[in-house]
Amino acid sequence: MAAPGAAIRPGLLRVLHSLADTMPVTVHDGRLDLLACNAAATELFGPPPEGRPFARNIVHQCFTAPSFSEVLGEQGAAEHARVVTAEFRSALGRYPEDEYLHALFKELTATSAVFGDYWECGEVGAPRSAAERLHHTTRGWLDFDVEVLHDPERDHWIMLYAPAAPGAG
């Protein structure tokens, strides 16, 4: 596959929207661009960014948007930066000729010394489940069990943010 699929499967979109009242769900492609999110994810993370180059890319957001440390806290933001950098390295391995990914790499190395520090660690890939604590603007800190599912046919990554059991966080 030269690039991840551009269209999300219709059945997956139905699942995404049917869970809107239950849990936040996001779908990213193999380049780590946000393709879709449900209403619960928009309520938690805000509307998807638009307009500027790489606006929907989670690696770019991690190293350029100040809101990441506000939402994840200092420790959570550092862990997120480690994970997305390792996943970005994996994406470059899957798509070695991808001009978009190479332009993103060039942009991040030119603008973020912190990205360079994480890149130098040399990690590849990322865990497929995690516990995350996220700060909501009106509800405070919320704990989630995050599961990442993969659609290998289109190289799409589905992130399910299940509210953690009370007392688990």
N, C-alpha and C positions, 0 to 999 in steps of 0.2 A: 504494500500500500504506500503510495507516494505522499499521501496526506490523510488526515482523519476525515471521516464523512462529515458533510456540512449539515445534513438534515437528521433530526432526531426521529427515531421510529415512532409512528403514531401511537402504538400501544404504550410506549414509555412515556409519551406526553400525557396520555390519559392517567397513568399511574401518578405522575408528577402532580397533576392538577387534582386528582382525587384525594391526595394526602394533604392538600392545602390547609385543612382545618385540624390536621393531626400532627404534622411535623414539617419542618423546613426541609426542602429537597432542592439540590442544584444539580445541573448537568454541565460537565465540562468536556471539551474535546481533547484529543491527544496533544494538542499544543498548549493546553491549560487555559483555553479561552472559555469563559462562561457562555454557554449556549442558551440556557433557560433556567428559570427558578420559579418556584411556586409562590403563592401569596404569603405563606408562612415564612419563607426565606426572605422575601422582600421586606416583610415586617421586621425581621431580625437584623438583616444586613443593610437595609436600605435599597433603593432602586438600583438596578444595574447601571454602572457608569457608561457613558456614551461620549462620542465626539473626538477624543484625542487618540492618537495611535496607541495601540496596546491597552486601551481603556478597560477591556473586559478580560484581560489576561491576569490570572491570579498571582503569577510570579511578579509581574510588573507592579500590580497593586501592593503587594507585600513590601516592596522596597521603595515605593514612591508615595503611597497614601498614608498620611499620618494617622488616619482613623484605625489602622490595623492594631496599633498598640493600645488604643482606647478600647477597642472591642475585645481584644484577646488578653490584655494585661501584658506586662513586660516579659514575664516568663513564657506565656502562651505565644506571644509574638515571636520570640526567639526560636521556639520549637517549630512554629509555623514556617519561619524563614528557612530553617534547616530542611524541613520536609519538602517545601516547594522547590528549593534549589536542587535537592536530590531528584525530585520528579522531573524537573526541567532538564537535568543531565540525561535522564532516561529518555525523555522526548527527543532530545538531539540525537541519541543513539538510534531511535526508531526511524527518525526522519533526517538523516545526515545531510541531505541536499536542500532542505526546506529553507527558503530565503527569509520567510517570516521569522522563524526561530533564530536564524543567524542575526537578523536585524535586531531582534529583541535582546539577544546576548550582547551585541555591540552596544546597544543603548544602555543596558544595565551596567556593563563594565565601565562605561564612560561616565555614568552619573551616580553610581552607588558603590562606595568603598566597602560597605557592609555586605553587599552581594558578593563582591570579590572575596571577602573573607570566608563566606559560606561555600563559595565555589571551590576554593582551595582545599576544602575538606575532602573533596572527591567522592562524596556519597552518591549512590545511584538508587533510584526507586524510593518507595515509601510504604509505610504500613497501611493496611487496608481497614484497620479499625483503630479507634482512639477515643479517649475521654477528653472532652473539651469544655472549658468554662468560657462563656461569652458574656460580655456586658451589654445588656439591652438598655436603651436610653431611658425607658420609664419603669421597667420591671427589675432592674439591677442585674446581678450576676445569675446566669442560668447555666445549669450543667446538662451536657448532652453526651450520649454514646453515639459516636459517628461511625457509620459503616460505609465503605466505599465499594461499589459494585462496578464491574467492567463489562461493556458491550464490545467484545473484540472485533466484531464484524465492521463496526464504524469507528472504533477506538474512542468511545465515549465513556466517561466516568460519572457515575451517579453517586452523589453524596447524600446520605440520609442522616439527618440530625434527630435522633430519637431522644426525647426528654429522658434524662437519667432518673432512675428510681429515687424517691425522696430519701435523703440521708446518704446517697451514694457519693456525693461530691465533696 
